[in-house]
């Protein structure tokens, strides 16, 4: 039977002229999560993202 995990990450927008600041600042943390789950035998099967107000919610879906 497969085992599933969902990891949610939240990033807040800030006033800046760099429209890609969330992508740049979140890249390291997302890579760390991918590495952590891979060490435990999980693989990334899907992603999703949504925004609410000044926050961006990123969901990583893993299976083992």
C-alpha positions as CSV (number, residue, x, y, z in Angstrom):
1,X,0.0,0.0,0.0
2,X,1.3,3.4,-0.9
3,X,2.0,6.0,1.7
4,X,1.3,9.7,1.0
5,X,2.6,13.0,2.6
6,X,1.7,16.6,2.0
7,X,4.1,19.4,2.8
8,X,2.7,22.9,2.8
9,X,5.0,26.0,2.7
10,X,3.9,29.6,3.2
11,X,5.7,32.6,1.8
12,X,4.7,36.2,2.3
13,X,5.0,38.9,-0.4
14,X,6.8,42.1,0.4
15,X,7.0,45.4,-1.3
16,X,9.9,45.2,-3.8
17,X,10.6,45.9,-7.4
18,X,11.7,42.3,-7.8
19,X,8.6,40.4,-9.0
20,X,10.4,37.1,-8.5
21,X,11.5,37.6,-4.9
22,X,9.3,34.7,-3.6
23,X,10.6,32.3,-6.1
24,X,14.2,33.3,-5.3
25,X,13.8,33.2,-1.5
26,X,11.8,29.9,-1.4
27,X,14.1,27.9,-3.7
28,X,16.5,26.8,-1.0
29,X,13.8,25.7,1.5
30,X,11.9,23.8,-1.2
31,X,15.1,22.0,-2.3
32,X,15.8,21.0,1.4
33,X,12.3,19.6,1.7
34,X,12.7,17.6,-1.6
35,X,16.1,16.2,-0.3
36,X,14.6,15.3,3.1
37,X,11.7,13.4,1.7
38,X,13.9,11.7,-0.9
39,X,16.2,10.4,1.9
40,X,13.1,8.8,3.5
41,X,12.1,7.0,0.2
42,X,9.5,9.4,-1.0
43,X,9.1,10.9,-4.4
44,X,7.4,14.1,-5.5
45,X,4.3,13.3,-7.4
46,X,2.5,16.6,-7.6
47,X,2.6,20.3,-6.6
48,X,0.1,23.0,-6.3
49,X,0.2,26.7,-5.3
50,X,-2.4,29.3,-4.3
51,X,-2.4,32.8,-3.0
52,X,-4.4,34.5,-0.3
53,X,-3.8,38.1,0.4
54,X,-0.1,38.7,0.7
55,X,0.8,35.0,1.1
56,X,1.6,32.3,-1.4
57,X,0.9,28.7,-0.3
58,X,2.9,26.0,-1.9
59,X,1.9,22.3,-1.6
60,X,4.2,19.4,-2.3
61,X,2.7,16.0,-2.6
62,X,4.9,12.9,-2.0
63,X,4.3,9.2,-2.2
64,X,6.3,6.2,-1.1
